[in-house]
Amino acid sequence: MKKLIVLLFFTQIVFSQTQPTNSQKTIIKIVYGGDLTVNENKYPGAKIFSKTDTRQVRFEHEGMDLWCDRAVLFQDRNWVKAYGNVFIQQGDSVEMSSEYIEYDGNTKLAVSKRNVRLQNTDMTLTTDTLYFDRNAQEAYFNTKGVVKDSASTLTSIEGRYFMEKNKYQFLKNVQINNPEYTVNSAQLDYYTDSKHAYMYGPSTIKGKEYTIFCKRGFYNTVSETGYFVKESRIDYDNRIINGDSLYFEKNTEFASATNNIKITDTINKMVLKGHYGEIFKAKDSAFITKRAVAISLIEEDSMYIHGDRLLVTGPEKNRVIRAYKNVKFFKTDMSGKCDSLFADNKSGITKLLRRPIMWNGDSQMTGDTIFLISNVETEKLDSLKVINNAFIVKKDTLGDGYNQVKGQNLYGKFRDNKLYEVDVIKNTEVVYFMYNDKNEFIGIDKTICSAINLTLNNNQIEDITFFTRPDGVIYPDKDLPKNARKLRGFIWRGDERMYTKDDIFDEDDNNIVLPVIRGINNPIDPLKEDEKDPDNTPVKPTVKTTVPDKKKQLKAKKLTAQSEKEKH
């Protein structure tokens, strides 16, 4: 009987090696069969091979070698089932081990089960069930997979491995764990060579000093740099950065944002907005341009500062705002313009430089330099200074004239966000339209003195006090010529006054053409640029399933049940 088995085994080897092959189908070759038996009741037409004391059963098929402890070969169907210490090797790059495998030599599809381990040169995938399509050189799992390299562990409920591209496509509940960061994503593509990750769907990256959110993104897991779009956000050094597009570098401690950006300073109650910005963590600075605006809370009322460029520097409670070119600011009952602005959080001083102008209520103020001083403890406006060439103009509400006060310097005090007292000193001049209690016109007061004190109520002059030899006359309307009713240097700029926060932006600001953000409506991954995304939803890569159809599945389940019964 033993000689008969050996003879049958030898005949089988010769038959498999000499049988002519179909041009599209290659017969599974038996390299070493070990002990051969047959069981027509359980496996009609099949040959059963078992390992010997020295060697495992081995098959070869089109460049792939398969080893196992026991195998059932259905030669007419070119299909093999392998059990126990199954090991597959394809070339020098791919190795796979499991407890059980089914392999179809005609379709070149393999199904591995139980303790499946797929390994290439630098990464290892473990899962419970793995479908391997040798034609497409793709492997697929839907029973949770764990991928490990030298530094990171990646897990996903469902995924695919593209061997030619060395790319993993994780399709559900993806997580990357690394000592330096973690990544959680609805869907993620990962290239094993470059260690680049492309995220699709809600994703979160948490580093030691930053947290990133996005719905699409690219992340270099080696350098910890990335590009993020679609509801993207970076929480970074007490700043929250939002924008249509965000770029981040961990090593240089740098981040930038493009289009509809918002940088929130959580400590100093400040918000920066614009369409391009840069953040330098090591320098405690943020730069913003393109419809740039800084919004800060003063006395429970927001101050809006706009300039062509805004720069915010300094550590947490010592922030400094600098605004350059076409600077405008707006606050309830207050607005202004200048060429540049400097605001120091620590001292509470805001400095308007080069041709500044400010409106407090209906009063227009100009001078060489204007200072606004806030109480740093109460965060309320405390005082005002206009240094050199101070000039106040207020249109007469009952007539067509202009009330004017002129001097070298001006000092004002605030109460409840309104000026209640103003002192103008040195070479002071006044033009003031006077009325009685019945709002009947009395005359025009034109006075020169060394100093003036004004008390105000709801931004209206309530009382005027002149100091040190005032020289003035109250002129009847007919006795004072029109050209004498305006002090030297008078310019009325009421048409430039801002009444809402939107008035700080000019036509150029409101008509900025924003760049098209790559990745919002098309894949970020350059290898997938041909994919369509018409509804602006996360792209789910097309997955060519290798799971057999229902008939084949039922047949496979039946055969698997038979094999399990035989195994036990």
C-alpha positions, 0 to 999 in steps of 0.5 A: 500500500505504501509503495502504491501511495509513493507511486501515485505521488510520483505520478502526480508530480510528473503529471503536474509538471508535464501537463500542457497549460492554458494560455490564461491559466497556469496549473498549481505546481507541487514542489513537495507533497510529503505524504499523499492520501485521498478521501473521496467521501470528503474531498471527491477528486482531491489529493490530500498532502501532509508534511513529513518529519523534515519538510512542509508541503510546498506549492508554486504558482507563477512566482509565488511559493506556498508552504503548509502542514497539510493541503487539499488540492482540487486539481481539476479546479486548480484550487488548493486549501492549506492548513497549519503554519501556512506561509506564502512568499512572493518574490523578495518583498512580500511574505504572508503567514496564517493558519489557513488559506484558500487559493484559486490558481485560475483567478489568483485570488487567496483568502487567508484566515486566523492570525494573518500576517502580511509583511513587506520590507518595512511594515507588517499587517496583521488581521483575522481575514485577508483577501489577496488579489495577485492579479491586481497585487492588492490585499483587502481586509474588513476584520480590523487590521493592524499595521506596524513599522519601526515607529508607528502603529496604524489600525483600521476596521477595513482597508486595502494594501496596494503592493506596487505602490506600497500604499495602504488605504484605510477605510474606517475608524483609522488610528495612528499611534506614535510616541510623538503624536496620534492620528484619528481619521474616518479614512486615510491613505498611507504610503509605507515608503514616504510615510505620507498620510492623506486624510479624507473625512473628519480627522484629528492629529494630536502632537505634544504641543498642537492639535489639528482638525480637518476633513481633508489633509496631508501629513508627513508622519516623519517630519510632522508637517502637513497641509489641511483643508475643509473646516481645518483648524490648528490649536497651537500655543494658546492660539486657535487657527482656522482657515480654508487651507492650513500649513504646519511645520512642527520642527520650525514651529511655523503655521500658515493659513490661506482664505477665510482665516481666523486666529483666536488668542484665547488668553488676550481675548483677541481675534485676527482675521484675513485671507493670509496669515503666518504664525511663528510659535518660537517668536510669539508672533502672527502676521496677517494680510489680505483684508486683515483685521484684529478684533480685541475686547475693550470695555466689553466692546470690540475694537476692530483694527484693519491695515494692509498688514497686521503683526502681533508679537510678544508672549501671552500677556504682553502682546503687541499689535502693529498695523501698517498702511491704510490703517483704520479702526472702529469701536462703538462711538469711536473710529479712526484712520492713520498710516500705522498703529501700535497697540501694547497690551501690557501698557494699555497704550494704542498709538496712532502714527502719521496723519492720524484722525479720530472720531469720538461721537461726532467730534473729529480729532487730528494731530501729529500723534494720537494716543489711546490709553486703557486701564490694563486691569479693568480693560476700559478706555481711560484717557486720550492724548493728541500730541502736536497740532491738536485740532477738534472739529464738530459740526454745528447740529443747529446750523451749517458751521463748525465748532473748532478747538485748536492747540498744541496738545490735547488731553482727554479723559473717558468715562463709560466709553465717552469723553467727559473732559478735554484739556487743550493747552498752548496757543489755543484757539476756539470757534464756537457757535453759541445758543441759548436754552431755547436753541436760539442762535446767540453768536459765534465765540472766537477766542485765543488763550493759553489753555481750554478745559471742555466738559462734555455730556454724551459727546456734547460740549456742556461747558468751556473754561478759558485759562490765562488772559483769554482774548475773545469776541462773540460775533453776531452772524452777520459780523463774522465773514465766512472765511474767518469762521475756520481756524488755520489748518481746518479740514473737515473729513466727515465723509471718511468717518466709519459708522460700522465695523464693515466701513474699515474695509475699502473697495479693494479689500472687498474685491480680493480674488481668493486663490483656489484651494487645492484639495477642497473639491478634488483629492489632495493625494497627487496620485488620485487627481483624476478622481471626481468629487462633484458633491464636495464630499470626502472621496472614498477610493474605489475598492475592487472587492476580492470577496467571492460572489454569493454562489462562490461564497456559499461554496467556500463556506461549505468547503470551509465547514468541511475542512474545519470538521476534518481539522477537529 
